[in-house]
Amino acid sequence: MAEQPIGQLLDALGVQADLGEGDLPTDAFVILKIVKADGTVSMISARSEGLDWITRLGMVTATQQIENSGYLDVPTDDG
């Protein structure tokens, strides 16, 4: 299996992110469900260059929490 850029693939799958003006994405960790030529189903992952394992683990853990229970960014009343 050869590595290849997946930006166009994600676009074709309709992947979008809710980014605000001025937001600066710094890292990405992508999980892909794959149906192989023989019909078997598999999962693979891809990550942005330089993404270390501990940040990747934190991203996966936080995403699991958000997917399981939702996430609401509530502004604080700091003044």
N, C-alpha and C positions, 0 to 999 in steps of 0.2 A: 504494500500500500504506500503510495507516495503522498507526502504532505503537500497541501495546496492552500492558497488563500481562500477564505470562505466568506468574504464580505458580500460578494454578489449572490452567493447561495442564501445567506441570511436575508438579503433584500428580496430574493425570489420567494422565500417562505413568508414574507410579510412581517419580519421581525422589526419592531419599533421600540423606542425608549422614550419615556416622558422626561425630556430635558428642558430646563429653564434657560432663559437667556443668560449667558455668562457661565453656565455650568461647563466644567471641563472634565470629561471622562479621562481617567488615568489608567485603568486596567480593565480587562475583560476576561471572563471565564465562561465558556460556552459548552453546554451539554447537548449533544445531538443524538437523536434516535435514528438508527440506520437500518434499512431493510436491504440486506445483501442480495446479490444476484441469485443465490440459491433459495431465497425466501426467508432465511433466518433473520431474526431481529437482534440488533446489538445496540449498545450505547458507546459513544466515544466522547472525549472532551477535547477542547482546544483552549488555549490561553494566549493572552498577549505576551509579547516578548518581555522578559525581565520580571514577570509575575512570580514572586517567590512562593514556596509551599505554604508558609504560615498565613500569608495574606489570602491565598487561594482557599485554604481551609476556613478562614474567617468569613470569606465571601459566601462559600457554600453553606456554612452554618447559619449565617444571617438570612440568606435566601430561603432556606428551609423553614426558618421561623416565620418569615413573612408569608410564604406560601401556605403554611399550616394555620396561621391565625390572623393574617392581615397585618397591616402596618399603617398607622396614622401619625403623620408628622404634625404634632400639636405645638403651635408657637408658645414659648414661655413668656411670662409676664415680667421681664427683667427691667422694665423701665420705660 
